[in-house]
Structures are given as structure tokens and as C-alpha cells.
Amino acid sequence: MRTADRLELHHSQNFLTDSALIDRLLDRSSIGANDLVFEIGPGRGSITERLLQRCRRVVAVEKDPLLVQWLRRRFAGCARLDLHQGDALDARLPREPYKVFASIPFAHTAAIVRRLTGAAPPPEDQYLVVQREAAQRFTGRPHTALPALLLAPWFEAQVVHSFRRGDFSPRPGVDVVLLRLAKRGPPLLTDRQARPYRDFVCAVFTARQPTLHETLRRLGGDRWAQRALIESGTSLQARPGDIPPDRWRCLFEAFRRGASPAAHQCIRGAELRLRRQQGRLRKQHRSRASGPGPPGCRNRQAPSGCQGTKD
């Protein structure tokens, strides 16, 4: 690996160095003696060492080959550590029940969370050291964001610890928290409802309309839109970010029961179109993060290419 690549890896991640702090965080976690823990980017092994003292086995993936060599020397002879060199986005995840505890590269937070939560099976519990702003997008606080809506039926997201910047080496230039993503059991939606729900929130949340009512009116008609908002306890003037995830599920249920077949057809495939669009943006702008945009529709006055209906 080139020196420039190694420096890029080193500076893309901030490592916890205080063993006592790591122990306190693990004490507050659900990780126990019988657990398998998947760790992303162990660095020099500060978290790895504490995990090995309290869980059954650790599977760690580190991208930097020099750090992998360091870790192999440090933990030589430890049979309970499976260390792999590679990218966590491509690594094989455990097939048996497992949990995650990791300080991940901030630049890859969204991709790592998407990989873990979309895995089969996903982790039973996850503790990720992330930038505060990223955590807020997953928790939906103080404002609801699309990532929170895509997670909420299957994972409970909460910030369980706020770090000081001095807890890390190198010192980060942003506020950092520990984000917990606990798998719900059972989920709040059935397998059959999962895809329509994800398409619905992607189509409606990213539609460029001044209010949620206007988007729903164009999607399913004015009377249906007003009824759906009133039944869910939502103001007609509310914007998508004003609505907590539980009310979005109420809106989806109203859509599932009362919207026309044409409206259902209109939102079908919205998440896939959004992912494709975001993928194109990432290729075009590799040096900056891309936010969610409209799910690939030509007519920006209605979600997902739908021309809208009148009631």
C-alpha cells in the first residue's frame, strides 16, 4: 500500500485510548460472556483488548495492513480473535447471532450502517462511535430524517454516550457520540409490508413540496390526504421532518388501506431509484457527502414520477 494511502486510512478514523472509559461503555452495553462481537477498524486494539476480556469471541476487520501486522503481534496466540485484513463493507459477516462494538470511520458511517442493518442476519445489537450529526439522522432527533424512517421499524436507535474530543487520538474536529442500534423483536412491520413502507417513505419524504399534505394530495387525492393526516394526528401544515417515525407508520397504514392502485404503482421502486441516484452522485462528487434527493422522478411536482390524482 502506498504511503499516501496509509496516511489517508490513519487520518480517516479516531481511536479511543482510555481503557477505563471503554470498560465503562461495555459495562453499560448488552455484550456478555457468551457473545460473538464483530469489530470494524480495531486500529491498535484498544477496544479489541477489552472485548476479549468479556465476550466469547471477537471477529475484527482492519483495512490498514500495517495495523493488521501490529494487531497480530499484539494478540499472538489469542485463539478467540479472528482478525481479517480488508474493507468492512466487503467483509463476510457472521452467520451466527452476533453484536457489534466499533469506532468506525466517520466518512463511511452511512454505508456501514446500511451494510449492517441490511445484513442477513443483522446484528442483535450495535454500538457505533459516530459523529453526532450522523447519529441524529438515525435517531430522528431533533428532526426526523429519512435514514431514521428506514431504520425505525426494525431497530431502536438512541445515543447512549457523548464523548469529549480529548477521548480520541487523533483528536476529532467534531462532536462524537456512541450510537446504539438495537434490533427489535419482533419488528414493527411484517416482511410483506417492508418493501411498500420503504418505497412510501422514500417517495414522500424526498418529494419537493412545501408540506406533507401537498405531497400526499398529489399522490392520492385531497380527501384521502386530509383524512390520513388527521387520523395520524398530523397538522396539514407539517413538513416531513416534523413527523416522528411512529406517525409515519400511521401514514403508511392509511396509504396501504386507502390509496388507489395507481398511487401504489406510483411509489413502487422509489427506494431503488433513490439509491441509484445517490450512487451516481457519489461517483460524481467523491470528495463530498451526498444527501438524499428526489427518487429519480422527472416531474418534481409529484413523487416518484407520479402525475398525481385529483379527488
PyMOL commands that set and color helices and strands:
alter all, ss='L'
color gray80, all
select helices_A, chain A and resi 3-11+19-27+46-52+65-74+106-117+132-139+146-151+165-167+191-205+212-220+222-231+240-242+245-258+261-267+270-284+303-305
alter helices_A, ss='H'
color red, helices_A
select strands_A, chain A and resi 15-16+36-40+57-62+81-85+99-103+125-131+155-162+168-169+176-183
alter strands_A, ss='S'
color yellow, strands_A
deselect
rebuild
show_as cartoon
